Amino acid sequence: MSRAIEISPSILPADFARLGDECIALEEAGCDRIHWDVMDGVFVPNITVGPDVVKSLRPHLSIPFEAHLMVMEADTMAPRYVDAGCSTVMVHAEACTHLHRSLANIRDLGAKSGVVLNPHTPAATIQHVLDTTDHILIMTVNPGFGGQKYLSLTDKIAEIKAMVDAGDHDIDIEIDGGISADTIGECAAAGANVFVSGSALFRYDDRAAGVTELRAKAEAARD
């Protein structure tokens, strides 16, 4: 059975002076999750939101929060984002010395564990942690900045989908980077079901129309 298509907007393009209103509007537009891009200024150049910001908004929305930890100290930071209300916490394979342990620790905290791969990182890197993860995030830009040009990695998406299916794993496959109405279809056709859209979604004056178009493009590509 195909997994449901989900749209998970990145908050990076939001007006941070009115971040709460922006997040509430995204939920009202039909988004399925809120994607928190957490950057530490070390693993990536930028610094973004801390757990207190995330926690302050959790009571105001009903859709799930997911934390994408673009950080070097993922094991230290993961508990704080779980406490802030993130039901999925994703860590980079490139930043975790003991990836299996890092993913297991997130599950022990009561959250879903996710593993993230940068564009250059081979799919085989995560072959032996599939039993310990609930979520795979494939970067189609290099992490650290919003609004970058999409990198087509459909072969990699398909390879990971085949690995997941071969083991009959209960895992979502998510794509992050340059996702728009022009690029979402090929990712869905290759096997992804969750899509992070930041700059492209925020360009729509009517966010609900944007969510509807993205979802329709992804669903049509799988038919």
N, C-alpha and C positions, 0 to 999 in steps of 0.2 A: 504494500500500500504506500502511495506517495505521501510524504510528509507535507503538512500545510505550509503554504507560502506565508512568510511573515516579513513585515517591514519594520526595521528597527532604526529610527533616525538617530544620527549623531547630533550631539548638542553643540558641537564646535561652531557652527555658523550662527547660533542663536544670539539674540541681543541679551548679553549677560546682565544688563541693568534691569531686565524684566524676565529673568530666567524661569521663574515659577510660572508666569503667564504663558511663556513659550512652550514649556513642557505640557501644561494642561491643554493648550491648543493642539499639540501633536496627538495627545490621547483622543481628544474630541474629533480629530481628523481621521481617526481609524487606525492609527499606528498600533502595532502589537507589543512593542517593547520600547524602552528608552535606553539608548546606548551611551554610556558614560566613558568618554575617552580620557583616561587618567595618564598623565605624562609627568615625569619626574625631573626633566632637565638633564638627565644623565644618559639613560637608554635612548631617549630622543631629545632634541634640543629644547622643545617647549615645556612649559609647566602649566597644568590646567587645574581641574577641580579636585579638592580634597574631600574626604569622607563626610565632613560636617555639612558641606553644601548638599551632597546627595541625601544625607539623613534629613535635612530640613525640608526637602521636597517630597520625601516618601509618603507622608500622610495625605498629600494632596492629589495623588494619582492612584489608580487601581491596577494599571498594567505593570508587568514585571520590569525591573531594572536589571541591566547587565553592566558589569564593570570590565572594561578592557584595559588591563594594567600594562601600559607601556613603560615599565619601570625595571630597575635592576634588583630591588629588594622586594620581590613579589611575595615571598613567604611572610615577611613582616607586615606588608600592607594588606594582604588578602583578608585577614580577620576584621579589619576596620571597615572594609567595604561590605562584608557580609553583615556586620552589625548595623551599617547604615541602611540596609534594606535591599541589597543586591542579591537576587536569587540565583544569578549566574556570575561567576568570576572567572575571567580568562587571563591566562599568563602566556608570555612568549617562550617558546621552546629555546630561543636563542639566549634568553636571560636566566634560565633555570638550570643550575648545575645538576640538580637531582630532580628531573622533571616528573618522574613517577611519584616521588614523595610530595612534591608541590601540589600535584593534582589530587592525590589522596587526602592531603591536609584540607583542601577546599571542601571536599565531600564530608570530611569529618566535622567541618564547621556547619554542615547542614545546607550547603549550597550546591548547585550544579557546577562541575569543574569544566573549564574550557581551555583548549590549547590553541595558540596562535602561531602561524607560520608567516614569516616575511616572504616577499616575492622570490628571493633567491634560495630559500631553504627547501631542500627536497622533501617531497611527500613522505618518503620512507623514514624520515626522522621520527615520525610519530607512530610508526607501525606497531611498536611494542608497548604503547601506552593506551591503546584503544579501549582496553578493559577498564581503564581508570578515568576515562573522560566521557562527558555527556555532550560535548560541543566542540566543533572544530571551526576556527575562524581563519580563513585564507585571505591574506592581504593582497590586494591588487594595486596597491601603491606602497611606496616605502613609508613606514609610519612616522608621524610627527607633525604633519601639516595637513589641513583640510584643503580641498579644492585642487588636488593634483590630477594629472592625466592618468586615466585608467590603463593598466597593463593587462593585456589579454593573457590569461593563464588557464584556458579551458582544459588543456591536457592534464594539468596538475589537479584541477577540480575533479575531472573524471577519474583520475587515478585514485584520489582519496575516496571518492564515492564507491569505487570498486572495492577498495580495502574495507570500507565500512560494511558494505553489503555482503562481502565474502565471509565476514565474521558474524553476520546478523546482529550488528551492534545498534543500540538505540541512541543514535547520535545525530544532532542537527549539524548541517554544514552551512556556514555563514560566510558571506563575502563582504569585504570592507575595502572601499577605495574606488572612487570614480563611478559609482553606481548611479545610473540614470535610465531614462526610458530607452536610450540607445544601446546600453550595455547589459541591462539586467537579463535580457532574454537568453543570451549565449551562456551566461552563468547558470541560469535555471536549467537550460537544456543539458548542461554538463553534469548536473546533479545537485546543485545548491538549492536550499529552501529558505534561508534567512538572509536578508539583504540590508546592509547598513547604507543609508543614503543621507548625505549631509547637504553639501552645497546645492546639488541638483534639486532636492526636495524643497529647500528653502527658497529657491527661485520661483516656485509657484505662488502666485498671489492667493490662490485657493489651495491650501495644503491638503484638504480632503480630496480634491480632484487629482492632486499629485500622487497621493497614496493609492487612489483607485487606479490610476494609469500604471503605476509601477507594478502593482499586484496583477493587473490584467495582462501586462506584457510578460511577466514571469509565468503566469498560469498558461498562457497561450503557447509559450515556448516548450512547455512540457507535454502538450497535447499531441 
